[in-house]
Structures are given as C-alpha cells and as structure tokens.
C-alpha cells in the first residue's frame, strides 16, 4: 500500500481519525512486543477521559532498542516513515493524514532518559509504568499520572502555542483525583 502523505499535509486529521490511529498503533506495537507510552495532549486526554482540545499529532515514547521492530510493524501496515534529519531522539510516521511522532527513550536503572547527544536528558526518575487508560473505547498505555502532571506543570515558554497547550493540559490533569 503506497502512502504519499507528507508531514505538511496533515491539517485534515480529525480527532476520530487520530483516535483510530492510536488504537491501531497500540495493537501493532503490542503485537510486535514494542513497549510504548502515549504522552502529550492525547496522553492527557486518556487520563482525563475525554478529548480536551485539538491535536496536531500523536506522541508516543518508545524504547530506542525497539526501533527495528517498531519500524517493521508500522511500515508493514501502511505507515510511511518520514524521518527527521537527525534521528537520535525520535522519528515520525504518517498515514491517512495522521502524524505519529515518536520519542526514543532508554531505561537507565529505573530512570527514563532521552538519548540526546552528547549527554542524555532525564525525563523521569521513575519508570513510566504500565498504566492503561481508556477513551471512547480505545485503551492505551500512558505514563503514570504523576509523570504526566509533572511534565505539564512547567509549560514550554519558547512558543506561545505550545505554552497555551501545556497550560490547558495541566489544568485538565489537575482536576483528576491525585492529579495535583
């Protein structure tokens, strides 16, 4: 199956299409034995239990060592690899207008790190865990709630759009029992 979608052509992905892609990718990666965690705005929505805002993409964290199995599972099911120039810490795929952005992580003695060069950055001092949350009949593995809250507590300030999304995400997460 040929997929000619490019990252710049993704304005048409509806929340329903993105949610269907989350379900599909979850099944594919579970079947390939690839550990993965939905984070970012969709991760927030799965914790909250409803779609809280529009999303540009679907963000997944995956173990860097699972890169080959991940690639085979996605490409074998119609996802087009649209790599970044420098793929040290992540990559991306597109299919049917949905952008899937992957961040590579490494487990270092229970800590989760992003393998930046020349020095890795600690994402979490604790493992992401095995929490699964359900939204509109789709179940996804997400990082522990305390990790999600901590990540959104300090919004990105280099981009007004990202800062606004982070503030909205933190507000939504803080309404969950145990979220603040």
Secondary structure, DSSP 8 states (H G I E B T S, - for coil): ------GGG-TT--HHHHHHHHHHHHHHHHHTT--EEEEHHHHHHHHHTS--S--S-EEEEEEGGGHHHHHHHHHTTT-EE---S--SSEEEEEETTEEEEEEEEEEETTEEEE--SSS-EEEESS-----EEEETTEEEEB--HHHHHHHHHS---S-HHHHHHHHHHHHHHHTSTT--
